[in-house]
Amino acid sequence: MQEVLTAVTYLVVWLVCGKVIGIESGLTKLLISLGAAVGVYVLMAVKGRREKNQEEE
């Protein structure tokens, strides 16, 4: 689930950068999209880790 959400985030942010914000540079769109996708991946990992720790207690 975590990987699917990361991939969807990447695509959505890429489209938002291109269509809504109007960023023309491919490198800029790539960096923003990858940053958002990695951020979502890390947030989901932290959330999962906290849930696992709460179950153990």
N, C-alpha and C positions, 0 to 999 in steps of 0.2 A: 504494500500500500504506500509505503514511504517513497519508493522509487517512482511509482506512477504519479504521485502528487508532485514530485520534483520535476518530472518531465512535463507535466501539464503547466506547472508554474513557468518553466522556461519558455514554452511556446506562447503562453498568454502574455507574458512580459515582452517577448520579442514583438508580438503583434501590436501591443499597446505602444511600445516605443516607435514603431514604424508608422502606424495609422493615426493614433490619437495625439501623441506628442510631436510626431513629425521628424524624428531623428533619421537622418539620411546615412550616416556613417555606419557601416556594417560592424566595424570594430567596437564602436561605442555601444551598439545594440547588443553585441555579443557579451561584452563585459557586464553590462547592466543585467542582462538575462541570466548569465551564469551566476552573478552575485546573488540575485534573488533566489535562484534555484538552490544554491548551496546554503543560503540562509534558511530556507524552508526545510531542507534536509537536516540541518543542525538543530533547528527548533523541534522537529519531530523526534529526533534522537534524544534530545534532552527530556522531552515530555515522556517518551517511552521509558527512559531510565528512571525518572521520578516515579512513574506508576509501578515499575518493577520493584523499586525500593520500598514503596508503601505496602505492596502486597507481602513482602518479606517480613515486615514488622508486625 
